[in-house]
Amino acid sequence: MGFGWKVARESEYLAIYDKKKSIMFAKKALVCPLLHKCIRLDVSPVYYSSNVAARSLDNCRFTLPVVSTVGPRVDDMECLRRYASWRQSLSEEAIREMVRMKIASQTQDLVSCRTMFEMYFNGARFKEELFDNVQYELKSFGLKIHYLDVDLKQFVDAPHRPSDTHHLKKPSILVDFCKALGNLITRIYCNLLSSGKLISFQRLNN
């Protein structure tokens, strides 16, 4: 920004950097390029949507829809200074790409520790852990998650790769899931039957 009177928009702050590397914030200020560097900080949350390629503990490959809104934390001046420090050397697009990478990597790490069955039936816990893990990663950048959701009912099979012969032999995610669910129901039924808590059809007919 050149010399003159600068006014921030409604969703912006002026971040003013002096020669001593201290940072001040203002909605309007007189800026002299010889003494200050001034950057407009847009603090409105940014919407992110992506299909994250992941692999579960039981070796199922799929893409998982993840949506979130992330923005600078304006209620904490220390966090805002942290964000302004990164903006001094990185563009807004570079920071957005960094956020996308953090969300994707944390999603992949969390998925790799769980089976498909565990993710589906413990979805709330999965989302809570993902939120906490991503927030921890973004804290050092002065960013805050306003919203994050994972659509665990919209698993999509990953494209088959010719070189991945092991994957080609695996059944689809839906078949895997149905088999696991069927096995669980069978085990529960057998346990109840053996403990005498369930009356079999044979005994009922007699």
N, C-alpha and C positions, 0 to 999 in steps of 0.2 A: 504493500500500500504506500502511496506517495504522501507528501506532506498535506495536512488538512484536518478538518473536523470530520470524524467518522462516527456514524450512528449504526448500531446493531439492529437487525430485524428482530421481530418478536421471539423467534425460536433460536436466536443467536446471542453469543457473548463476544465481546472483543477481548482477545488474549493479547496482552501487551508485554513484550519481552525486552528488558533493558540490558545494558552491557554487562551487568553483574549476574546475568542469567536468572534473575528473579522474575516471577510472573504475576501480573496484575490483571484483574478482570473488570470490565466496565461495559455499560450499555451505550455510552458515548464518550468520546475522548478526542483531544487534539494530539495528533500523531506527527512526530518528526522522524523521518527515516534515519537521520544521523544519530539519533539517540535511542530510538526504539524500533522494534520489529512488531508488526501487528498482524494477527490472523483472525479471521472470522471463524468462530466455533459454532457449528450448527449442533445444538444439543437435543434436537428432536429424535425420538427413538426410530430406529431403522428396522424395517420388516425383512426377515430372512426366510426363505423357503427352499428346501433342497431334498433330494432323494439320496440318502447316504448308503453307499455300498458297504455291506457288513457281512460277517460270518459268525454264526453262533457256536457255542461250545460243542454242540452235536454235529458240527461241520455242515450246516445248511447255509448256502449263500443266498442273499436277498438284498433288496434295497428297501430302506425304511424312510417314509416321509417324516421330516422334522420341520416344524415352523417355530419361529421365535421373533421377538422384538427386543432389540438391544440398543442402549444409548448411554451417553455419559451420565454419571451420577451428579446431579446439580445440587443435591441437598447436603453435599459434603465437599467443602472447598479443597481439602487435601486430595480427594479423588479427582476433582475437576482439574487441579494443577497437574496431576499425573497424566490425565488425558491430554492436556495442553502440551505437556512435554513431548509426548509421542507425536502430536500433530505438528510440532515444530519441524520434524524431520520426515514425517510420513504424510501422504495425501489421504483424503477421506476414503478413496477407493482402496488404497493399500490396507487401511485399518479394517474396512469391511471384508476384504479378502482374508485377512488374518482371523476375524471373527468366524467366518465360514469354515476355515480350516480347524479352529479350536472346537467348534460344534461337531464337525465330522469326526475328528480324531477321538473325542471323548465318547461319542456315540459308538464308534467301532470298538473302543476298549471295553466299554460296558457290555456290549452285545457278546463279545468274545468270551465273557465269563459266565454266560447263561445259556441254557437250552431254550429252544423255541417254546416249550411248555411253560418254563419258569417265567419267561417274558410275558406270555399271554395271560397267565393267571396271577401274576404279580405286577401288573402293568403300572399301578399307582406307585409302587415302590421303585420301579425302574425309572419312571419319569422324575420322581423326587431325587434320586441319586444323580441322574443326568443333569438336572437343574443345578444341584449343589456342585458337581464336578466342573461344569462349564463356568459357573459363577466364580469359582475359585481361580480358574485360569484367567478370567477376564478382569479380576480384581486388580492385578498389577498394571492394567491399562486404564484404570479409572472408569471402567464400564460396568453397567448394571443390566441384568436381565429383567425386563418388565413382564415377559410372557414367554413360555416355552412349552410346546406340546409335541408328542410323538403319537402318530396314528398306528397303534399296534394291531389294529384290525385290517390294515391295508398292506400287509407283507406282499412284496412283489418278487417273484423268482428272478434271480440275476441271470443275464444272458449266458447261455452255454458257450464255453470256449473249447475249440477242438483239442487243444493240448491238455485239457483238464479231464482226463478219462475217468478219474474217480468221481467227479461231479456228474458226468454223464450217466453213470450207473445208478446214481442216487434217485429215489423217487422225489416227487414234487414236495414242496413244503406242506401243502394241505394234506397229502397222503401221510407224511411223517407225523403231522399233528394228530390226525385221526387215529393212527395206530397207537400213539402214545396215550391218547385219551381212552381208547378202548382197553388197552392193557391196564390202565389205572382203575377203570370201572370194574374190570374183571377181578383184580386183586382185592378191591374193597368188598365186592360181593362174596368172594371165597372166604375172606376173613370173617365176615359177618355170619356166613353160613356155618363155618367151623366152630364159631364161638356160641352157636345156638341162639344168636340174636335175630336170626332171620329164618322164617319158616319156608322150607323148600316147597316147590309145586307138588312134588311127589308125596310129601307128608300131608299136604293140604288135600290132595285128591283122596288119600286113604282115610 
